[in-house]
């Protein structure tokens, strides 16, 4: 799963929120995590700045 976010967002906060969502808060991701190893990543698009891409 890949999240694409645009705006003036803090990379560390985005990383933490997505990690918590995929490991603790989303019941579907938690259920899938019991039988598979879900992978996720994100792309952070900051206006007038280079893109930051991160994968788990």
C-alpha positions as YAML, in Angstrom:
chain: A
units: angstrom
residues:
- id: 1
  name: UNK
  ca: [0.00, 0.00, 0.00]
- id: 2
  name: UNK
  ca: [1.35, 3.41, -0.87]
- id: 3
  name: UNK
  ca: [0.14, 6.69, 0.60]
- id: 4
  name: UNK
  ca: [0.70, 9.87, -1.39]
- id: 5
  name: UNK
  ca: [0.50, 13.05, 0.67]
- id: 6
  name: UNK
  ca: [0.88, 16.63, -0.46]
- id: 7
  name: UNK
  ca: [1.56, 19.67, 1.66]
- id: 8
  name: UNK
  ca: [3.91, 21.11, 4.22]
- id: 9
  name: UNK
  ca: [3.99, 18.00, 6.43]
- id: 10
  name: UNK
  ca: [6.68, 16.87, 8.84]
- id: 11
  name: UNK
  ca: [8.30, 13.66, 7.56]
- id: 12
  name: UNK
  ca: [8.78, 12.19, 11.05]
- id: 13
  name: UNK
  ca: [5.15, 12.79, 12.03]
- id: 14
  name: UNK
  ca: [3.85, 11.32, 8.76]
- id: 15
  name: UNK
  ca: [6.04, 8.24, 9.23]
- id: 16
  name: UNK
  ca: [4.81, 7.74, 12.80]
- id: 17
  name: UNK
  ca: [1.12, 8.22, 11.96]
- id: 18
  name: UNK
  ca: [1.23, 5.78, 9.05]
- id: 19
  name: UNK
  ca: [3.19, 3.23, 11.10]
- id: 20
  name: UNK
  ca: [0.69, 3.43, 13.99]
- id: 21
  name: UNK
  ca: [-2.24, 3.22, 11.61]
- id: 22
  name: UNK
  ca: [-0.89, 0.14, 9.84]
- id: 23
  name: UNK
  ca: [0.24, -1.68, 13.00]
- id: 24
  name: UNK
  ca: [-2.23, -0.68, 15.72]
- id: 25
  name: UNK
  ca: [-5.21, 1.43, 14.65]
- id: 26
  name: UNK
  ca: [-6.50, -0.18, 11.45]
- id: 27
  name: UNK
  ca: [-8.32, -3.43, 12.30]
- id: 28
  name: UNK
  ca: [-8.03, -4.76, 8.75]
- id: 29
  name: UNK
  ca: [-4.27, -4.17, 8.62]
- id: 30
  name: UNK
  ca: [-3.91, -5.77, 12.07]
- id: 31
  name: UNK
  ca: [-5.92, -8.81, 10.96]
- id: 32
  name: UNK
  ca: [-3.88, -9.18, 7.77]
- id: 33
  name: UNK
  ca: [-0.69, -8.80, 9.80]
- id: 34
  name: UNK
  ca: [-1.52, -12.06, 11.56]
- id: 35
  name: UNK
  ca: [-1.40, -14.08, 8.33]
- id: 36
  name: UNK
  ca: [0.86, -12.02, 6.06]
- id: 37
  name: UNK
  ca: [3.52, -9.34, 6.18]
- id: 38
  name: UNK
  ca: [1.84, -6.21, 4.80]
- id: 39
  name: UNK
  ca: [4.14, -3.62, 3.29]
- id: 40
  name: UNK
  ca: [3.46, 0.06, 3.02]
- id: 41
  name: UNK
  ca: [5.19, 3.24, 2.11]
- id: 42
  name: UNK
  ca: [4.50, 6.84, 1.43]
- id: 43
  name: UNK
  ca: [5.46, 9.65, -0.85]
- id: 44
  name: UNK
  ca: [5.49, 13.12, 0.61]
- id: 45
  name: UNK
  ca: [5.14, 15.88, -1.96]
- id: 46
  name: UNK
  ca: [6.16, 19.27, -0.65]
- id: 47
  name: UNK
  ca: [5.43, 22.24, -2.86]
- id: 48
  name: UNK
  ca: [8.56, 23.76, -4.44]
- id: 49
  name: UNK
  ca: [10.72, 21.10, -2.77]
- id: 50
  name: UNK
  ca: [12.02, 17.69, -3.89]
- id: 51
  name: UNK
  ca: [9.90, 14.64, -3.14]
- id: 52
  name: UNK
  ca: [10.59, 12.40, -0.17]
- id: 53
  name: UNK
  ca: [9.81, 8.70, -0.66]
- id: 54
  name: UNK
  ca: [9.89, 6.16, 2.16]
- id: 55
  name: UNK
  ca: [9.04, 2.45, 2.31]
- id: 56
  name: UNK
  ca: [8.60, 0.04, 5.22]
...
